[in-house]
């Protein structure tokens, strides 16, 4: 593969959707509110959905995001992302190899990859992915097959092993514990239930963004 310069569009407040947590409001409505509150990237993740249903949801979220400049990534389903013309794809460790997916996506689409260990971070091929999702930071019910919680120290070790690839932390993150990630080197945070399950997704997103933008001296992880 020829040399590639990864995108500089690294999310600082990244929302992963969950239809069950969004409830009767629906994913598009929650996304609309969350973006108004400061979310700057959205990943549509619907593990149990058929390809047709996932495509329909992706397109509905695309309509909400039109004109906002907020990128839309699709979890796992490379084919759906390409058909929909999404901005990118997010892969897990059991999905297709990142190098092969990059060849399918081309150089412009975003590509994220989940990592949970130092070894996984070191194995990421240079220049292939745009960012890594590091976690889980804490135990989370939104992903039943998640690895053991890393804690702030574990996140820091994985970020260091990533050797400059931008990282976002995920897993059990909320406005109350966001300060734990200061000093770990992550470029941003990724949330699911903290926004999707919130009574007011816009206010929840705004609180998360405010917590992330708080003075860097507050609560630095040791």
Secondary structure in CASP SS format (residue, H / E / C, confidence):
PFRMAT SS
TARGET T0000
AUTHOR 0000-0000-0000
METHOD secondary structure of the structure
MODEL  1
X C 1.00
X C 1.00
X C 1.00
X C 1.00
X C 1.00
X C 1.00
X C 1.00
X C 1.00
X C 1.00
X C 1.00
X C 1.00
X C 1.00
X E 1.00
X E 1.00
X E 1.00
X E 1.00
X C 1.00
X C 1.00
X H 1.00
X H 1.00
X H 1.00
X H 1.00
X H 1.00
X H 1.00
X H 1.00
X C 1.00
X H 1.00
X H 1.00
X H 1.00
X H 1.00
X H 1.00
X H 1.00
X H 1.00
X H 1.00
X H 1.00
X H 1.00
X C 1.00
X C 1.00
X C 1.00
X C 1.00
X E 1.00
X E 1.00
X E 1.00
X E 1.00
X C 1.00
X C 1.00
X C 1.00
X C 1.00
X C 1.00
X C 1.00
X H 1.00
X H 1.00
X H 1.00
X H 1.00
X H 1.00
X H 1.00
X H 1.00
X H 1.00
X H 1.00
X H 1.00
X H 1.00
X H 1.00
X H 1.00
X H 1.00
X H 1.00
X C 1.00
X C 1.00
X C 1.00
X C 1.00
X C 1.00
X E 1.00
X E 1.00
X E 1.00
X E 1.00
X E 1.00
X C 1.00
X C 1.00
X H 1.00
X H 1.00
X H 1.00
X H 1.00
X H 1.00
X H 1.00
X H 1.00
X C 1.00
X C 1.00
X C 1.00
X E 1.00
X E 1.00
X E 1.00
X E 1.00
X C 1.00
X C 1.00
X C 1.00
X C 1.00
X C 1.00
X C 1.00
X H 1.00
X H 1.00
X H 1.00
X H 1.00
X H 1.00
X H 1.00
X H 1.00
X H 1.00
X C 1.00
X C 1.00
X C 1.00
X C 1.00
X E 1.00
X E 1.00
X E 1.00
X E 1.00
X E 1.00
X E 1.00
X C 1.00
X C 1.00
X H 1.00
X H 1.00
X H 1.00
X H 1.00
X H 1.00
X C 1.00
X C 1.00
X C 1.00
X C 1.00
X C 1.00
X C 1.00
X C 1.00
X C 1.00
X E 1.00
X E 1.00
X E 1.00
X E 1.00
X E 1.00
X C 1.00
X C 1.00
X C 1.00
X C 1.00
X C 1.00
X C 1.00
X C 1.00
X C 1.00
X C 1.00
X C 1.00
X C 1.00
X C 1.00
X C 1.00
X C 1.00
X C 1.00
X H 1.00
X H 1.00
X H 1.00
X H 1.00
X H 1.00
X H 1.00
X H 1.00
X H 1.00
X H 1.00
X H 1.00
X H 1.00
X C 1.00
X C 1.00
X C 1.00
X C 1.00
X C 1.00
X E 1.00
X E 1.00
X E 1.00
X E 1.00
X C 1.00
X C 1.00
X C 1.00
X C 1.00
X C 1.00
X C 1.00
X C 1.00
X H 1.00
X H 1.00
X H 1.00
X H 1.00
X C 1.00
X C 1.00
X C 1.00
X C 1.00
X C 1.00
X C 1.00
X E 1.00
X E 1.00
X E 1.00
X E 1.00
X C 1.00
X H 1.00
X H 1.00
X H 1.00
X H 1.00
X C 1.00
X C 1.00
X C 1.00
X C 1.00
X H 1.00
X H 1.00
X H 1.00
X H 1.00
X H 1.00
X H 1.00
X H 1.00
X H 1.00
X H 1.00
X H 1.00
X H 1.00
X H 1.00
X C 1.00
X C 1.00
X C 1.00
X C 1.00
X C 1.00
X C 1.00
X C 1.00
X C 1.00
X C 1.00
X C 1.00
END
